[in-house]
C-alpha cells in the first residue's frame, strides 16, 4: 500500500483548471488530503473538483468547492477525498499565488 504526496502544483494561470492528482488506474483508489495555500497578501477565491479530465472539472456535479474565499496568506484543507478510476483532483484559483498539495494513502 503506497502513501505520500500524490501531487503538488503552483497555480500558473488564473481561472484555469490545473490537475493536482491524476485519476488512479484500474481499480486503485486514493484517500487524499488537499491543502491550498494562498501566498499573497490579498484574499482570493478557489474551486476544487473531482473529475475525469480538466475539461469537465467545472461541471457543477464535479465541484466540491465553488468560489470559496481563501484568506490572505491563508490555508484551506479538505480531508477524506476518495479518488477512484476516472476521478482526478483539479483546482482553480482567481490568482497565481496559490499552491496545492495532495497527499494520502492508496486504498
C-alpha positions in Angstrom: 0.0 0.0 0.0 1.6 3.2 -1.2 1.3 6.6 0.6 2.8 10.0 0.5 2.5 13.1 -1.7 0.3 12.5 -4.8 0.8 15.8 -6.4 1.8 19.4 -5.8 1.4 22.4 -8.1 1.7 26.1 -8.1 -1.2 27.7 -10.0 0.5 29.2 -13.0 -2.6 30.6 -14.8 -5.6 32.3 -13.0 -9.0 30.8 -13.6 -7.6 27.7 -15.3 -8.2 24.2 -14.1 -5.0 22.5 -13.0 -4.5 18.8 -12.3 -3.2 18.1 -8.8 -3.7 14.3 -8.8 -4.2 12.2 -11.9 -7.0 9.7 -11.9 -5.9 6.3 -10.4 -5.6 3.4 -12.8 -7.7 0.3 -12.9 -9.5 -0.4 -9.6 -7.0 1.6 -7.5 -8.3 4.2 -5.1 -6.6 7.0 -3.2 -7.7 8.6 0.0 -6.4 12.1 -0.2 -6.0 15.3 1.8 -5.7 18.6 -0.2 -4.1 21.7 1.1 -4.4 25.0 -0.8 -2.1 27.8 0.4 -2.5 31.4 -0.6 0.9 33.1 -0.6 -0.5 36.5 -1.5 -1.3 39.4 0.9 -4.8 39.6 -0.6 -7.7 37.1 -0.4 -8.6 35.1 -3.5 -11.2 32.5 -4.5 -10.6 28.9 -5.3 -12.5 25.9 -6.8 -11.9 22.2 -6.3 -13.2 19.4 -8.5 -13.2 15.7 -8.7 -13.4 14.9 -12.4 -12.2 12.6 -15.2 -10.5 15.5 -17.1 -9.7 19.2 -16.6 -12.2 19.9 -19.4 -15.0 18.5 -17.2 -13.7 19.9 -13.9 -16.0 22.9 -13.9 -19.2 20.9 -14.3 -21.3 21.6 -11.3 -21.7 17.9 -10.5 -18.0 17.5 -10.1 -17.3 20.5 -7.8 -16.5 20.1 -4.1 -15.6 23.7 -3.5 -17.0 26.6 -5.5 -15.7 30.2 -5.3 -14.6 29.6 -1.8 -12.7 32.5 -0.2 -9.1 31.8 0.6 -7.9 34.5 3.0 -4.7 36.4 2.5 -1.8 34.1 3.5 -4.4 31.5 4.4 -4.9 27.8 4.0 -7.8 25.6 3.0 -7.6 21.9 3.9 -10.0 19.3 2.6 -9.6 15.7 4.0 -11.0 12.3 3.2 -11.3 12.9 -0.6 -11.6 9.5 -2.2 -10.4 9.2 -5.8 -11.1 6.1 -7.9 -10.7 5.2 -11.5 -11.6 8.1 -13.8 -11.6 10.7 -11.0 -8.7 13.0 -10.6 -8.3 16.1 -8.4 -8.3 19.6 -10.0 -8.0 23.1 -8.7 -8.5 26.6 -10.0 -7.8 30.0 -8.3 -8.6 33.6 -9.2 -4.9 34.5 -9.0 -1.5 32.7 -9.4 -0.4 32.9 -5.7 -1.9 29.6 -4.7 -0.1 26.3 -4.1 -1.9 23.0 -4.0 -0.5 19.8 -2.3 -2.3 16.5 -2.2 -1.2 13.6 0.0 -2.6 10.4 1.4 -2.8 6.7 1.1 -3.8 4.2 -1.5 -6.8 2.0 -0.7 
